[in-house]
Amino acid sequence: MRKSLLLVLLALTLTTGSAFARVTITIVNNDPAGQGFNDPTPATPIGGNPGTTLGQQRLNAFKFAAGIWGEILESKVPIAIRATFSPITGGAACSSTTAVLGQAGTTNYVTNFPNAPLQNVGYPMALANAISGQDLNQGGPEINAQFNSLVDNAQCLGESNWYYGFDGNHGIHTDLITVLLHEFAHGLGFAGNTSTDSGNVGGTSNTPTVFEVHTFDNLAGLRWNQMTPQQRLISMANTGHLGWDGALTREHAAALLKPTIVLAVNSPSPIAKNYDIGTASFGQSLDLAALTADVVAGLDAADAVGPTTTDGCSAYTNASAVAGKWALVDRGPANGNPPCTFVLKAKNAQAAGAAGIIVADNRKETCAPPGMSGDDPSVTIPVISITQDDGAALRARLSTGVNATIKVDPLQRSGMTQDGYPRLFAPCTVQPGSSIYHFDISASPNLLMEPAINDDLTHGVDLTIDQLRDIGWPIAAPQGRTILRRR
């Protein structure tokens, strides 16, 4: 009751104000007095955001992001986003290293409305309005959004706060505009209604959304609307094989995404194939690497830095065997003394004369080789990772000899299945809230709709606009003013 009263008394409808807007997107302020969008804390204008209070800057950022989508999409029915910018608590919502930044979604899915392209398929409210040309929501909001104001204190993400500027110069902080573009896209249709617990769609209605209609498993040969709940449960953890089948997204992905860099095992024949790799933020550029060498286990002392002889955390005890070869080591540990970082592993391999280092993951949660952070310009060898299972496959054959090449595969695009579908995020351990309704983290360049917001993202909409077009969104002619795609 209190929430409804505050909505009536305090809600403010704010228009994007763009002269070029093809759909009017408004922000309905659902925060109470003194909180969130109404926070009176003084703030200095920053990055083109003229707000002089914290609340004003937050509201301006929402309007700016809404304006970007408003200039791209077409609908004669306005879109209302009911929003709060208040503390999100509970669980992993806030810690020094992780935080729930925000969330947004459609207020409802609509079926069998006037002009619906597909019958008995759910469309997000804003899209159903756009296609039908009428307000099917009777004046209610089309999207709900909730963002976490706690990111602006030291308890959430340490020194990193929200960045409210419009210019993308966020530094160590989290760029709010990018996060808003991502979350608004969920509300516009980059989402569905499959339960990650049961595999059911649409709750008791058993009605798939238009997203499920385009979600394709290339091993099963079925789209999700064609599957049973049990098949969907299997498919959502089918890493590397769950893709988006929309024609526009597939076409743009083939042009935008870079060729995949792979570890090609040349011999022995039972394990000879291309292996997915994770990359490091340091070491030799893999675009320039074309290393072919035998693979040898890097061995070191079991000590306080690393408790096993295969973690590569200390000086190698078999440097002569490793020299000129790929050094294969295991990931971890996280609590060594000093910490056994990816950089330390690479430096130890390089000191032993290794031509390159392969780090095998020590967990199976994602079925994806991990990315490796760090910075050390003295590391000049290629540094790559592989999954735990792939690492075990290589180790099992080392006694008979393994030879491998790091190379660019011109026939395979990063972030795409082998048959040309943009990959959806399907880790082998399902991650509710992230699995399925995001593009895969293997894409390069990074994409707006990956499950984590990457620091190198601009305020573009890359493949996201193509996905929205695939589900039926009409878009405005750019008229030389809006860059719809990043190439």
Residue pairs with C-beta under 8 A, 6 or more apart in sequence:
6 30
6 32
7 30
10 29
10 30
10 31
10 32
10 33
10 38
11 28
11 29
11 30
12 28
12 29
12 37
13 26
13 27
13 28
13 80
14 26
14 27
14 29
14 59
14 62
14 63
15 24
15 26
15 63
16 24
16 25
16 26
16 63
16 66
16 67
16 70
17 63
17 67
18 67
18 70
18 71
20 71
20 476
20 479
20 481
20 482
21 67
21 70
21 71
22 70
22 71
22 72
22 73
22 74
22 75
22 475
22 476
23 69
23 70
23 73
23 74
23 75
23 76
23 77
23 78
23 79
23 130
24 70
24 78
24 79
25 66
25 67
25 69
25 70
25 78
25 79
25 80
25 81
26 66
26 78
26 79
26 80
26 81
27 59
27 62
27 63
27 66
27 81
27 83
28 80
28 81
28 82
28 83
28 141
29 36
29 37
29 38
29 59
29 83
30 82
30 83
30 84
31 37
31 38
31 55
31 84
31 85
31 86
32 38
34 40
35 86
35 149
36 55
36 58
36 84
36 85
36 86
36 149
37 55
37 58
37 59
37 62
37 83
37 84
37 85
38 55
39 53
39 54
39 55
39 58
39 85
39 149
40 53
40 54
40 55
41 53
41 54
41 55
42 52
42 53
42 54
43 51
43 52
43 53
43 54
43 56
43 57
43 164
44 52
45 51
45 52
45 57
46 57
46 163
46 164
46 165
47 163
47 164
47 165
47 166
47 167
47 168
47 169
48 165
48 166
48 167
49 57
49 60
49 61
49 64
49 164
49 165
49 166
50 60
51 57
51 58
51 59
51 60
51 164
54 152
55 85
57 164
58 85
58 147
58 149
58 162
58 164
58 176
60 164
61 164
61 166
61 176
61 177
61 180
62 81
62 83
62 145
62 180
64 166
64 177
65 176
65 177
65 180
65 181
65 184
66 81
66 180
66 184
68 177
68 181
68 459
68 461
68 482
69 181
69 184
69 185
69 188
69 461
70 79
71 476
71 481
71 482
72 461
72 465
72 475
72 476
72 482
72 484
73 130
73 188
73 468
73 473
73 474
73 475
73 476
74 130
74 473
74 474
74 475
74 476
75 126
75 129
75 130
75 474
76 130
76 133
77 129
77 130
77 133
77 134
77 135
79 126
79 129
79 142
79 143
80 140
80 141
80 142
80 143
81 104
81 141
81 142
81 143
81 144
81 145
81 184
81 187
82 107
82 141
82 143
82 144
82 145
83 144
83 145
83 146
83 147
84 145
84 146
84 147
85 147
85 148
85 149
86 146
86 147
86 148
86 149
87 148
87 149
87 150
88 94
88 100
88 102
88 146
88 147
88 148
88 150
89 150
92 98
92 99
92 100
93 99
93 100
93 148
93 150
94 100
94 148
94 150
94 151
94 155
94 156
95 155
95 156
96 155
96 156
96 157
96 158
97 157
97 158
98 157
99 148
99 150
99 151
99 156
99 157
100 148
101 147
101 148
101 151
101 174
101 179
101 453
102 145
102 146
102 147
102 148
102 179
102 180
102 183
103 145
103 146
103 183
103 186
103 433
104 143
104 144
104 145
104 146
104 183
104 184
104 186
104 187
105 143
105 144
105 186
105 187
105 191
106 124
106 125
106 126
106 142
106 143
106 144
106 187
106 188
106 189
106 191
107 125
107 137
107 140
107 141
107 142
107 143
107 144
108 124
108 125
108 137
109 122
109 123
109 124
109 125
109 193
109 202
109 207
109 209
110 122
110 123
110 124
110 125
110 128
110 136
111 119
111 120
111 121
111 122
111 123
111 207
112 119
112 120
113 123
113 128
113 131
113 132
113 136
114 132
114 133
114 134
115 131
115 132
115 133
116 123
116 128
116 131
116 132
117 131
117 472
118 210
118 213
120 207
121 207
121 208
121 209
121 210
121 213
121 225
122 193
122 202
122 207
122 208
122 209
122 210
123 131
123 189
123 209
123 210
123 471
123 472
124 142
124 187
124 188
124 189
124 191
124 209
125 136
125 137
125 142
125 143
126 142
126 143
126 187
126 188
126 189
127 188
127 189
127 210
127 471
127 472
127 473
128 136
129 135
129 136
129 137
129 142
130 472
130 473
130 474
131 472
142 187
143 184
143 187
143 188
144 187
145 183
145 184
145 187
147 176
147 179
147 183
148 156
150 156
151 157
151 160
151 161
151 162
151 174
152 161
152 162
153 161
157 174
159 172
160 172
160 173
160 174
161 173
161 174
162 173
162 174
162 176
163 169
163 170
163 171
163 173
163 174
163 175
163 176
164 176
166 177
168 175
168 177
168 178
168 458
168 459
170 455
174 453
175 453
175 457
177 459
178 448
178 453
178 457
178 458
178 459
179 453
181 448
181 459
181 461
181 464
182 448
182 449
182 453
185 448
185 449
185 461
185 464
185 468
186 437
188 468
188 473
189 210
189 211
189 467
189 468
189 471
189 473
190 211
190 437
190 438
190 449
190 464
190 467
190 468
191 209
191 211
191 437
192 201
192 208
192 209
192 211
192 212
192 215
192 224
192 436
192 437
193 201
193 202
193 203
193 207
193 208
193 209
193 212
194 200
194 201
194 208
194 212
194 224
194 232
194 236
194 436
195 201
195 203
196 236
196 430
196 432
196 435
196 436
197 432
198 229
198 233
199 228
199 229
199 230
199 231
199 232
199 233
199 236
200 206
200 229
201 207
201 208
201 209
201 212
201 224
201 225
201 229
201 232
202 208
202 209
208 224
208 225
210 471
210 472
211 437
211 471
212 223
212 224
212 225
213 223
213 224
213 225
214 223
214 244
214 245
214 246
214 470
214 471
215 223
215 224
215 242
215 243
215 244
215 245
215 424
215 436
216 222
216 223
216 224
216 242
216 243
216 244
216 245
216 421
217 223
217 224
217 227
217 235
217 238
217 241
217 242
217 243
218 241
218 243
218 417
218 418
218 419
218 421
219 238
219 241
220 227
220 231
220 234
220 235
220 238
222 231
222 235
223 245
224 232
224 235
227 235
235 241
235 242
235 426
236 242
236 426
236 430
236 435
236 436
237 367
237 426
237 427
237 428
237 429
237 430
237 435
238 426
239 366
239 367
239 368
239 426
239 427
239 428
240 276
240 367
240 417
240 423
240 426
240 440
241 417
241 426
242 423
242 424
242 426
242 436
243 416
243 417
243 421
243 422
243 423
243 424
244 250
244 421
244 422
244 423
244 424
244 439
244 467
244 470
245 421
246 466
246 467
246 469
246 470
246 471
247 470
248 466
248 467
248 469
248 470
249 422
249 463
249 466
249 467
249 470
250 420
250 421
250 422
251 466
252 463
252 466
252 485
253 413
253 415
253 416
253 422
253 463
253 466
254 413
254 416
254 420
255 487
256 445
256 462
256 463
256 485
256 486
256 487
257 413
257 414
257 415
257 416
257 422
257 443
257 444
257 445
258 413
258 414
258 444
258 445
259 408
259 409
259 410
259 411
259 412
259 413
259 414
260 276
260 408
260 409
260 412
260 413
260 414
260 442
261 277
261 279
261 286
261 287
261 406
261 407
261 408
261 409
261 414
262 274
262 275
262 276
262 277
262 406
262 407
262 408
262 409
262 412
263 274
263 275
263 277
263 358
263 384
263 386
263 404
263 405
263 406
264 273
264 274
264 275
264 404
264 405
264 406
264 407
264 409
265 271
265 272
265 273
265 274
265 275
265 394
265 402
265 403
265 404
266 272
266 292
266 403
266 404
266 405
267 401
267 402
267 403
268 397
268 400
268 401
268 402
270 397
271 393
271 394
271 397
271 402
274 409
274 412
275 386
275 390
276 368
276 369
276 386
276 387
276 390
276 442
277 369
277 384
277 385
277 386
277 406
278 359
278 368
278 369
278 370
278 371
278 372
278 384
278 385
278 386
279 286
279 371
279 372
279 383
279 384
279 385
280 342
280 346
280 371
280 372
280 373
280 374
280 383
280 384
280 385
281 371
281 372
281 373
281 374
281 375
282 342
282 343
282 346
282 372
282 374
282 375
282 376
282 377
282 379
282 383
283 346
283 379
283 380
283 381
283 382
283 383
284 356
284 380
284 381
284 382
284 383
286 382
286 384
286 406
287 408
289 356
289 382
289 406
290 405
290 406
290 407
291 326
291 355
291 356
291 382
291 405
291 406
292 403
292 404
292 405
293 324
293 325
293 326
293 355
293 356
293 403
293 404
294 325
294 326
294 401
294 402
294 403
294 404
295 325
295 326
295 328
295 358
295 394
295 398
295 402
295 403
295 404
296 318
296 321
296 322
296 325
296 326
296 327
296 328
296 398
297 310
297 318
297 327
297 328
297 329
297 395
297 398
298 310
298 312
298 316
298 318
298 322
298 327
298 328
298 329
298 348
298 349
298 352
298 354
298 357
299 309
299 310
299 316
299 317
299 318
300 306
300 309
300 310
300 311
300 312
300 313
300 314
300 315
300 316
300 317
300 348
301 309
301 314
301 315
301 317
302 308
302 309
303 313
303 314
304 336
304 337
305 313
305 314
305 336
305 337
305 338
305 340
305 344
306 312
306 313
306 314
306 332
306 333
306 336
306 340
307 333
308 330
309 317
310 329
310 330
311 329
311 330
311 331
311 332
311 333
311 340
311 345
312 327
312 329
312 330
312 340
312 345
312 348
312 349
312 357
312 359
313 333
313 336
313 340
313 344
313 345
313 348
314 348
315 348
315 351
315 352
316 322
316 327
316 348
316 349
316 351
316 352
318 352
319 351
319 352
319 353
322 349
322 352
322 353
322 354
323 352
323 353
323 354
324 353
324 354
324 355
325 354
325 355
326 354
326 355
326 356
326 357
326 358
326 404
327 349
327 352
327 354
327 356
327 357
327 358
328 357
328 358
328 360
328 391
328 394
328 395
328 398
329 345
329 349
329 357
329 358
329 359
329 360
330 359
330 360
330 362
330 391
331 359
331 360
331 361
331 362
331 363
331 370
331 385
332 340
332 362
333 340
334 340
338 344
341 374
342 359
342 372
342 373
342 374
342 383
343 374
343 375
343 376
343 379
345 357
345 359
346 357
346 376
346 379
346 381
346 383
347 376
347 378
347 379
349 356
349 357
349 381
350 357
350 379
350 380
350 381
354 381
355 381
355 382
356 381
356 382
356 383
356 384
356 406
357 381
357 382
357 383
357 384
358 384
358 385
358 386
358 391
358 394
358 404
359 370
359 372
359 383
359 384
359 385
359 386
360 385
360 386
360 387
360 388
360 390
360 391
360 392
360 394
360 395
361 369
361 370
361 385
361 386
361 387
361 388
361 391
362 388
363 388
364 387
364 388
364 389
364 428
364 429
365 427
365 428
365 429
366 427
366 428
366 429
367 387
367 389
367 427
367 428
367 429
368 387
368 427
368 441
368 442
369 384
369 385
369 386
369 387
369 390
370 385
371 385
371 441
372 383
372 385
382 406
384 406
386 394
394 402
394 404
412 418
413 420
414 442
414 443
414 444
415 422
415 423
415 439
415 440
415 442
415 443
415 444
415 447
416 422
416 423
417 423
422 439
422 440
422 443
422 463
423 439
423 440
423 442
423 443
424 436
424 437
424 438
424 439
424 440
425 431
425 434
425 435
425 436
425 437
425 438
425 439
425 440
425 441
425 450
425 451
426 435
426 436
426 440
427 434
427 435
431 451
434 451
438 449
438 450
438 451
439 447
439 449
439 450
439 463
440 450
441 450
441 451
441 452
443 450
445 456
445 462
445 486
446 454
446 456
446 457
447 462
447 463
447 464
448 457
448 460
448 461
448 462
448 463
448 464
449 463
449 464
449 467
458 486
460 483
460 485
460 486
461 484
461 485
462 485
462 486
465 475
465 484
465 485
466 485
468 475
469 475
475 484
476 482
478 484
